Amino acid sequence: MKVNGFGIANYRSFDSSGEFVRDIGKVNVFIGKNNSGKSNVLRFLKEASKHRDQQNSPWPAVDRHNMTSDSPQLAVCATLDVNDLKDLSWAPRQKESMCKKVLDIWLGEAPANVTRDNPLDLECLTDRNLMELHNTLGNRQYGGGWPARGQLLRDTHSVIASRVQSEFHSKIGNIIYIPAIREIRMAAVQDTENKRQADMDLSGSNLITKLRIMQHPRIGKDSDQQKFSEIQEMVRKLLDIPNLKMEIPTEENDIHFRMRDGVRLPLASFGTGIHELVIICSTLALYENCYVCIEEPEIHLHPELLRRFLQFIHTTSNSYFIATHSNIFLDTDESNSIYHVHHDGDSSHIVRSQANKQSRAILRDLGYRASDLLQTNGIIWVEGPSDRFYIKKWLDLLGSKFVEGINYSIMFYGGACLANLSFAEIVSADQFIDLLKINPNVIVVIDRDGDSSDVPLREYKQRIEKEIGEYKCWITKGREIENYLPPTLLQRFFGERFPGKVRPFKFNYNHKIDNMIKRALPEDHFTYSRNKRVYSQQICEKMIADDLDILDLLSWIERLDNAIKSWNPK
C-alpha cells in the first residue's frame, strides 16, 4: 500500500467540507500568506499521530473549526501496489488490472469537495478471487466454508481498510515535528512519556545528551557511533567544510566544532543557522522512513544553504511536509508537490500547483515580482537551445558540481537579436535593451561566423565584446559552436545512425557542420540545421571527456566553471 493523500475537516481553519492534500510525494511544500492555514496542515498531522490509538479521544476545543462541537476528521487515500498481490495465484496482467480498478482506497469518509474518481471496486471479482485477496491482504484464512458474497465483500473491504490504516499509522506514528522556534538546549524532562515526546519533537531538547551517547556508545551499540558520523558528514556537506569535526564534551552542555585550521570553537560561537542545521541533520540521521514536518526552515538559513538542504533531503528515506514563505522551494524538480494554501475569510483551502496560473498566485502571495525571480546567481547567454545542451554537457564532463536553475541559468538571445542588446554599464534606452539589469553576473557565448578566422567580426559582436570584456565574452574559435564537436564524436554518432555508410569525417573549423556531414554522408539527406534541438541532445549522449580536447573548448569550459563558482560564494 502507498499512501498518496489525506483529507482534513473540522480542524482549526478547515471547515466541515474539508480539504484534501492530493498526490503527496517525498517533499510536500505548503506556501501561502501569514494566517492562511499552511501550518495547520502540519499541526493536524502531528495531532493525528497522538490520536491514532485513541479513536474516541476528544480533541481540544481550540482545535475545532470555529470552536464548534464537531470533532476533527481524517480521511486517508492509498494505492494498491502490485507487490501487495505478489502471493496471489493470478497472472501478472490480472494483478495490474486489479491495482488499476482498486486505485483509490479510502479510510474514513472523503472530504465533501473531493470527487472519488476511482473508488474501491471489488464487485468485479469472483468469489474465489475475493477469498484469495482477503486471505493475502489479511494474512488469515476463512474456516468452515465460504461465507455469503455480501459478507465476503464486507470482510475484504475491512481487510483493505485495515492495511491502509496500518500503512498510514506506521508513517504518522513516527512523525517528526520541527517547529519554527528551535534551539539546541538540554531538556529538563523527567517522566518517560514526556521525555519520549520531547525526543520526537526534536525542537532541540535533549539533543546534546543524545549526541554524547552516540559519540561514545556502550559496548554493542556501535551503530550509534555510525549515526554520529552520519550527522557529522551531513553538516560537513551542507557547510562545505570537508574536515570539520563535531565533538560533545563530557561535562559541558554544548557542541564543539574543530575547524580545518585546527581551531576548536563551541557551537555558541556560530550563528543561529548552524544551530538550525545541527537540529535538522540530527533528525534526518536519527529517524528513517518517517513523516517529517518542518515549519519555516528559511528563518535562520541563508538562501544558498536552504537550496543545499533542499537538494540533500532528497537523498534521505523520509517524506517531508514543509510550511514556508520562501520562494526557494519553488525552485524544485517535478518530483516535489507544491500546494498553495489560502484563506477566504471563513476557512482555508488547498490547491496543488500544477499550472502557471496557480504558480503566479503563489508568487503574488509571497510578494515577489518578476524582476526578483530573474535575479538568478548568474546567466550564461547563448544563441539558442542547442548551445545550452552542449554547454551543460561540457560542464558535466568537466566534473562541475553546479546545477542549472540553482547556481546559474542559461538564457537565449536569439542570433541576430544580439544586435539590439547591450551589456554596457550605461545604455541608451532608445537604442538598446540593457541585459545587465536582468543580472550583472554574465558570460556571453557568440558564434564567430565567417569562412576564415581572418574575417572581421560583425560590428555588433565587436561592440558586445568591448562592452563586457574578452574574459566574459566567448567568441567561438571555430565558425560556430558546432565546430567544437570533434570528428571522432561525429564518427561515433553517425556510425551508429547509418552503419556502413559513413566516410571518415574531415575536420575544418571554418566550415558549417552540415557541409562536413554532407561530405561524410553523400548518399543520405541528413540536415543537422533542420532540427538542431533534437540532434544536439542526441549527440550529447555520445560525448565523452576526451571530446573536450579540441580548439579552445576546455579552457573556456574551465573559465565558465570558475565564473559560476564566483557567482556562488560560500
Summary of the structure (lengths in Angstrom):
residues: 570
radius of gyration: 29.9
end to end distance: 42.7
largest distance: 95.7
contacts: 1661
relative contact order: 0.09
helix: 43%
strand: 16%
